[in-house]
Amino acid sequence: MRIETQALNFAITPEQIDYVEQRLGLALGSCSKYIGRVEVWLSDLQLSDIDSNRRCLVEVKLGGLAIAFSEGGAPDFHAAVYRAVDEAALKLNLCFGSGQAEPHRVAA
């Protein structure tokens, strides 16, 4: 599984990239062997002079086809990543069948 992390309108630190990759690895678990690429976009929306909102978008791809897209927002970077990654993992578990590690096989 290849993870591409990009930051929009702020500088991302190596520690933040490590956190995103670690969180994705834990959340996706055994499903990760079926995933070709995960794209993560992080942004900091300045809502006012004193308030900002961190956003995290996660797109999971199998063979070039996007199968899960999720978004999380929170004032805290870690909370935004946590929400988006968990939503993507939930969608993948639904695709792969109730948390099973392998995709559903349809009987002929």
Summary of the structure (lengths in Angstrom):
residues: 108
radius of gyration: 14.8
end to end distance: 30.1
largest distance: 60.0
contacts: 315
relative contact order: 0.18
helix: 38%
strand: 35%
